[in-house]
Amino acid sequence: MPNSKFLLYIDILGFKDLVNNNNDKINELFNCIDNLYINKHSFLKIIVFSDTILVFNPKEPGTKDYSNVTVMDLCEFAQHLLLYMCVDLKIHFRAILTKGEFYYSKLKNIESYYGKALNFAHEKEKEINGIGLFIDKGILNYNIIYPTIRFDDDFHFVYLTQNLSDLNEYFTIENPVIHASLNKMVLLKPEIEMLKLIKDNIENQVDSKIRGKYLMTYHLYKIRYKEIIEYFEFSDFKYIVIGEDDIF
């Protein structure tokens, strides 16, 4: 396929309300993105336009290893956006990671970008009843790091919560003690806060369609982390219930 690229398409949700009521959040989010470590990677390009963020590899993927690394880096971008920016700002996004025809050019005075992969992501993103990252099943074999679950005929939901996955290996309701370092626990904190933010939106969102997206996403997390989530629900997501000591 000519000009084949991996494309991460991100839609910042509730952007119209942010524009009308809270420009500071938008500026903070964009400044954080501008300072991300990924900007130092010459093989990835970021474009931000209003509520849309595009991240892609300007060069066509070559080897399987190159594709694996590219998909990993794109997932990491979504992970950092979700857990280290959007949680603090109480912003949500829906993202699609796909591969296809995508053209990008830096001309004399403007940058141009278009392609079938962009059209596909733009249309499919609006159909997905959930939030977070969804990966095209056609490129699932390049994802060697992050666990997923089938969402529909076209996409899998990506679990960007690596620390919850680590905890899930040994967590039980009967013995919920964390066998991990304090540094590991600090990394877990934004993942738990993200779950609480979703739960709060389920309880407080008055628009039934929007509430349904949070419900679906929370259900997907519960499929994988049922015991952990139920334990934190009981404590209203307070971190001290993890072990015998007050960790946070």
C-alpha positions in Angstrom: 0.0 0.0 0.0 1.5 3.4 -1.0 2.2 5.8 1.8 1.2 3.3 4.4 1.4 4.7 8.0 0.4 3.8 11.5 -2.0 6.5 12.6 -3.1 7.3 16.1 -6.3 9.5 15.9 -7.3 11.1 19.2 -10.6 13.0 19.8 -10.6 15.2 23.0 -14.1 14.8 24.4 -16.2 17.7 25.6 -13.9 20.1 23.8 -16.7 22.6 22.9 -17.5 23.1 26.6 -13.8 23.5 27.4 -13.5 26.2 24.7 -16.5 28.0 26.1 -15.7 27.6 29.8 -12.1 26.6 30.5 -9.4 27.7 28.1 -6.8 27.2 30.8 -7.3 23.4 30.7 -6.8 23.4 26.9 -3.7 25.5 27.1 -2.3 23.2 29.9 -3.1 20.1 27.9 -1.4 21.4 24.7 1.6 22.6 26.6 2.0 19.1 28.2 1.8 17.5 24.8 4.3 19.9 23.4 6.8 18.9 26.1 6.3 15.1 25.8 9.4 13.0 25.5 8.0 11.6 22.2 8.7 14.9 20.5 12.3 14.0 20.6 11.7 10.9 18.5 12.4 11.8 14.9 10.4 8.9 13.6 7.0 10.1 15.0 5.1 13.3 14.1 2.3 15.0 16.1 -0.3 17.3 14.7 -2.8 19.1 16.9 -5.9 20.7 15.4 -8.7 21.9 17.8 -10.0 18.7 19.4 -8.1 16.3 17.2 -4.5 15.0 17.8 -2.8 12.9 15.1 0.4 11.0 15.8 2.0 8.9 13.0 5.3 7.7 11.6 6.3 9.9 8.6 8.3 7.1 7.0 6.6 3.9 5.8 7.0 1.0 8.2 9.7 -1.5 7.1 10.5 -4.5 9.2 8.2 -6.2 11.7 10.5 -5.0 14.5 10.0 -1.4 13.3 6.3 -1.8 13.2 6.3 -3.4 16.7 8.2 -0.4 18.1 6.0 2.1 16.3 2.8 0.6 17.7 4.4 0.5 21.2 5.4 4.1 21.0 1.9 5.2 19.8 0.3 3.3 22.6 2.7 4.9 25.0 1.7 8.3 23.8 -2.0 7.5 24.4 -1.0 6.1 27.8 0.8 9.2 28.9 -2.0 11.4 27.6 -4.6 9.4 29.5 -2.8 8.8 32.8 -0.5 11.8 33.3 -2.4 14.6 31.7 -6.1 13.9 31.2 -6.6 12.4 34.7 -5.2 15.5 36.4 -7.3 17.8 34.1 -10.4 15.6 34.3 -10.4 15.4 30.5 -11.4 12.3 28.5 -10.5 11.2 25.0 -11.4 8.4 22.5 -8.6 7.2 20.2 -8.2 4.9 17.3 -4.9 3.3 16.3 -5.0 2.0 12.7 -2.8 1.6 9.7 -3.4 2.7 6.1 -2.8 5.3 3.4 -1.9 8.6 4.9 -0.1 11.5 3.2 1.8 14.2 5.0 3.9 17.0 3.5 5.6 20.0 4.9 5.3 22.5 2.1 6.9 26.0 1.8 4.3 27.7 4.0 1.9 25.1 5.2 1.6 21.4 6.3 -0.8 19.2 4.5 -2.2 15.8 5.6 -5.0 13.5 4.3 -5.6 9.9 3.4 -7.9 6.9 3.7 -6.6 6.0 7.1 -7.6 9.4 8.4 -11.0 9.1 6.9 -11.5 5.6 8.4 -10.4 6.7 11.8 -12.5 9.9 11.8 -15.7 7.9 10.8 -15.1 4.9 13.1 -14.2 7.0 16.2 -17.7 8.6 16.2 -19.3 5.1 16.2 -17.4 3.7 19.2 -19.5 3.5 22.4 -16.6 4.0 24.8 -13.6 6.0 25.8 -9.9 5.3 25.8 -7.8 3.6 23.1 -9.1 1.2 20.5 -6.7 -0.7 18.1 -7.6 -1.8 14.6 -7.7 -5.7 14.6 -5.7 -5.6 11.4 -2.6 -4.4 13.3 -3.2 -6.3 16.5 -0.2 -8.6 15.7 2.1 -5.6 16.1 1.0 -4.9 19.6 3.3 -7.0 21.7 3.1 -5.0 25.0 -0.4 -4.0 26.0 -3.3 -6.4 26.7 -6.5 -6.0 24.8 -10.0 -7.3 24.6 -12.3 -7.6 21.6 -14.6 -4.7 21.4 -16.4 -5.2 18.1 -15.8 -6.6 14.6 -13.2 -4.0 13.8 -11.5 -3.0 17.1 -10.0 -4.2 20.4 -10.0 -2.1 23.5 -6.4 -1.5 24.8 -5.6 -1.7 28.5 -3.1 1.1 29.0 -3.1 0.4 32.8 0.1 -1.6 33.1 0.4 -1.3 36.8 -3.1 -2.6 37.4 -2.2 -5.5 35.2 0.9 -6.2 37.3 -1.2 -6.0 40.5 -3.9 -8.2 39.0 -1.4 -11.1 38.8 -1.5 -11.7 42.6 -4.4 -9.6 44.0 -7.2 -11.3 45.9 -9.9 -9.9 48.1 -8.7 -12.1 50.9 -5.1 -10.9 50.6 -5.0 -7.4 49.1 -1.5 -6.6 50.2 0.7 -5.0 47.6 4.0 -6.8 47.2 5.7 -4.0 45.4 8.0 -1.1 46.0 6.7 2.4 46.9 7.7 3.6 43.5 5.5 1.0 41.9 2.6 2.2 44.1 3.1 5.8 43.0 2.7 4.6 39.4 -0.5 2.9 40.3 -2.1 6.1 41.6 -3.2 7.7 38.3 -4.7 4.4 37.1 -6.9 4.2 40.1 -7.8 7.9 39.8 -8.8 7.3 36.2 -11.2 4.5 37.3 -12.7 6.8 39.9 -13.1 9.6 37.3 -15.0 7.2 35.0 -17.2 6.0 38.0 -18.0 9.6 38.9 -19.1 10.3 35.4 -21.4 7.2 35.4 -23.1 8.6 38.5 -23.2 12.2 37.6 -23.6 12.4 33.8 -27.1 13.5 32.9 -26.8 12.7 29.2 -27.8 9.0 28.8 -25.7 8.6 25.6 -22.6 10.0 27.2 -23.2 8.0 30.4 -23.4 4.9 28.3 -19.9 5.4 27.0 -18.6 5.6 30.6 -20.6 2.5 31.5 -19.2 0.5 28.6 -15.6 1.6 29.4 -16.0 0.8 33.1 -17.4 -2.6 32.2 -14.4 -3.3 30.0 -12.1 -2.5 32.9 -14.2 -4.7 35.3 -13.8 -7.7 32.9 -10.1 -7.6 33.5 -9.8 -6.1 37.0 -13.0 -7.2 38.7 -11.7 -7.9 42.2 -9.4 -4.9 42.3 -12.1 -2.5 41.2 -14.7 -3.9 43.6 -12.2 -3.6 46.4 -11.5 0.1 45.6 -15.2 0.8 45.1 -15.8 -0.3 48.7 -13.2 2.2 49.9 -14.4 5.0 47.5 -11.1 4.5 45.7 -8.9 5.4 48.7 -5.4 4.1 48.3 -4.8 3.2 52.0 -6.9 0.1 51.6 -4.3 -1.6 49.5 -2.1 -2.7 52.3 -1.6 -2.5 56.0 0.2 0.8 55.9 -0.9 4.2 54.7 0.9 4.2 51.4 -0.5 7.5 50.1 
